[in-house]
C-alpha cells in the first residue's frame, strides 16, 4: 500500500468526491447535469442530457461509418457494414410480425452477429432477451418459455443444444441460426446468412429504412436472466433509461478521476479511436451495457476472442492497438504474469478494469509495476443494477484497492442492519442501492420483485461497509452464492442437482478461494446407506443438468451427515476447513 501511495500525484486528492461530483453536475453545458424525476412512483436522480432511447444511441454510430467496429478472427466489420446488416435484420423481424414489447432471444457466443441481432431487435421495438450461451438445453428451454420469446437468433452450437427442446416452447415461432454448415429441415428455422450474409459481406448489403417505432425512456429494452436462489433464474427487466444511465455512470467516473488529480477534463480527439479487447460475454449485463453499447455511441473498436486465451490476447493488444482490457480479475492476472509479457508492444493499453469477482489488493500494485501509466479500475454491480453501480478508478483504486468504489452523482447507497436501520460509517450491513440503473423488476415474478425492490432501492444481498469518504467495501454475501470468474453460482442450484442423484443423501456447496477466478465451487456429500458413487460420477451427473461453470471442481465424501446448527442449517464455514480453505 505504501509503495502505491508514494506513486500518487502530489496533493492527491485535489478535491473530495462530493466536490468533484458537484463540479461535474453543475458545470455550464455539462453532459453530467442531474435532474430529479418520478419513475415508477419514486423520485430518482437521473441524467438530464442522456439520450432518450437506445435507438438514438444507435443513430450515433452513423458518424463513424468508415471505422472498424468489430474484429473477430479474420472478420472485420465497419460501423457502416454493421448498420446495413442491422437495417436488414430489423426489416426481417418486422416482417416476422415482431411488435413493440415482443421478446426476441439471442443465444450465441460473442460474434458480430450478436450485435446485429441486439440492435435489430431493439430498433424493431422488441425486448431483447439474451440467454446464457453456457446453459444446457433444459436451461435454454426454461429461458425461452419463461420469457415468452417469439423469435430466437442462435449460433449453430446453441441450436444443436436447443433443437430437441423447441417443441416445448409454444410461443417460439421463428429461429434464425448462424454459422451452420448443415441443412436444417425444421420449417421454423432459417439460416441467418440467408437474411444478412456473412460478416465480411455486410458492406455490400443495401441499407433499408429502420422501423418507425416510438420509444419512451421507461420502455422495456431487455431481459437479462440472473441465477435464482430457488434454482430457477429470474429475468431482470431493464429499461432504455437503465441501460443508457450505465454509460453516463462510467463516463462520469472517468471524468471524476481527472478532477481528483487536479486536472481539467480533456477534450476528446475525434480522430482517435479507442479499442477494447472484449473478454466478457455479451449475454452478461457488463459485456452488453458497459462494453458493446457504449462502443456504438463512442465509435470504439471491439476485438473478440472465441475463448479467453492469454497468448492470443497479447498478440491482439499489440496488433489492434488495444486501449482497454479486462472483465474479471483473472484476465488482468494472466496478462501481467504472462511469461512472454516482454515480447509484445503493449504500450497502447490505457485501462485495465474488472469486477464480478473478488480481487486481491496486490493486483493493482502488480499492474502498476507492469504499466506505470495505466489507469486501473474495478467496480461493483449486478444484473439488477444494469451492470456497474460503483466505480473505483485510477489513483483512488491505488489508494483503496480493497474498495469497489463510490456511486455516481445519480446513485445512492445504504448499509442496512438487521433491524432495518442504517448502519454508521465502518459498520457492516446489507448493501442497498438506488439510482436510474436499478431495473424495473423481475419478469412475471411479482413476489420476488416485491422482496428485492423497495421504494426504488434494490436489496443486493451483499454485506458491505462504507468508509468516511463514501467508498464501498464488499465484505461478504448474504445470499448463499459464490462468484466464479464473474459468473454467479447459487449454491442451492448445484445442491439440487446433486440431490437428484439417487445415492446422495446430504449435500452442501461452498466456495473455495481461487487466485484468479476469485472462487470455485466445491461440494461436501454424504451418501445414502448401501450406495456408492465416485467424484467423477457425480461431477458427470451434475454436468448434465447445469452449466459447466457451476459443476463442483472438488467433491468431498463425508461418512456422516453434514454438520448442522440448532436450527438445522448446514454450517458451511465448518465445511471450508475440511477443504483446507
C-alpha positions, 0 to 999 in steps of 0.5 A: 500500500505504501509503495502505491501511495508514494506513486500518487500525484502530489496533493492527491486528492485535489478535491473530495468526491462530493466536490468533484461530483458537484463540479461535474453536475453543475458545470455550464453545458455539462453532459453530467447535469442531474435532474430529479424525476418520478419513475415508477412512483419514486423520485430518482436522480437521473441524467438530464442530457442522456439520450432518450432511447437506445435507438438514438444511441444507435443513430450515433454510430452513423458518424463513424461509418468508415471505422472498424467496429468489430474484429473477430478472427479474420472478420472485420466489420465497419460501423457502416457494414454493421448498420446495413446488416442491422437495417436488414435484420430489423426489416426481417423481424418486422416482417416476422410480425415482431411488435413493440414489447415482443421478446426476441432471444439471442443465444450465441457466443460473442460474434458480430452477429450478436450485435446485429441481432441486439440492435435489430431487435431493439430498433424493431421495438422488441425486448431483447432477451439474451440467454446464457450461451453456457446453459444446457438445453433444459436451461435454454428451454426454461429461458425461452418459455419463461420469457415468452420469446417469439423469435430466437437468433442462435449460433449453430452450437446453441441450436444443436443444444436447443433443437430437441427442446423447441417443441416445448416452447409454444410461443417460439415461432421463428429461429434464425441460426448462424454459422451452420454448415448443415441443412436444417429441415425444421420449417421454423428455422432459417439460416441467418446468412440467408437474411444478412450474409456473412460478416465480411459481406455486410458492406455490400448489403443495401441499407433499408429504412429502420422501423418507425417505432416510438420509444419512451425512456421507461420502455422495456429494452431487455431481459437479462436472466440472473441465477435464482436462489430457488434454482430457477433464474429470474429475468431482470427487466431493464429499461432504455433509461437503465441501460443508457444511465450505465454509460453516463455512470462510467463516463462520469467516473472517468471524468471524476478521476481527472478532477481528483488529480487536479486536472481539467477534463480533456477534450476528446480527439475525434480522430482517435479511436479507442479499442477494447479487447472484449473478454466478457460475454455479451449475454452478461449485463457488463459485456452488453451495457458497459462494453458493446453499447457504449462502443456504438455511441463512442465509435470504439473498436471491439476485438473478440476472442472465441475463448479467453486465451492469454497468448492470443490476447497479447498478440491482439493488444499489440496488433489492434492497438488495444486501449482497454482490457479486462472483465474479471480479475483473472484476465488482468492476472494472466496478462501481467504474469504472462511469461512472454509479457516482454515480447509484445508492444503493449504500450497502447493499453490505457485501462485495465478494469474488472469486477464480478469477482473478488480481487486481491489488493496486490493486483493493482500494485502488480499492474502498476509495476507492469504499466506505470501509466495505466489507469486501473479500475474495478467496480461493483454491480449486478444484473439488477443494477444494469451492470456497474453501480460503483466505480473505483478508478485510477489513483483512488483504486491505488489508494483503496484497492480493497474498495469497489468504489463510490456511486455516481452523482445519480446513485445512492447507497445504504448499509442496512442492519438487521433491524432495518436501520442504517448502519454508521460509517465502518459498520457492516450491513446489507448493501442497498442501492438506488439510482436510474440503473436499478431495473424495473423488476423481475419478469412475471415474478411479482413476489420476488420483485416485491422482496428485492425492490423497495421504494426504488432501492434494490436489496443486493444481498451483499454485506458491505461497509462504507468508509468516511469518504463514501467508498464501498467495501464488499465484505461478504454475501448474504445470499448463499452464492459464490462468484466464479470468474464473474459468473454467479453460482447459487449454491442451492442450484448445484445442491439440487442437482446433486440431490437428484442423484439417487445415492446422495443423501446430504449435500452442501456447496461452498466456495473455495478461494481461487487466485484468479477466478476469485472462487470455485465451487466445491461440494461436501456429500454424504451418501445414502446407506448401501450406495456408492458413487465416485467424484467423477460420477457425480461431477458427470451427473451434475454436468448434465443438468447445469452449466459447466461453470457451476459443476463442483471442481472438488467433491468431498465424501463425508461418512456422516451427515453434514454438520448442522446448527440448532436450527438445522442449517448446514454450517458451511464455514465448518465445511471450508476447513475440511477443504483446507480453505 
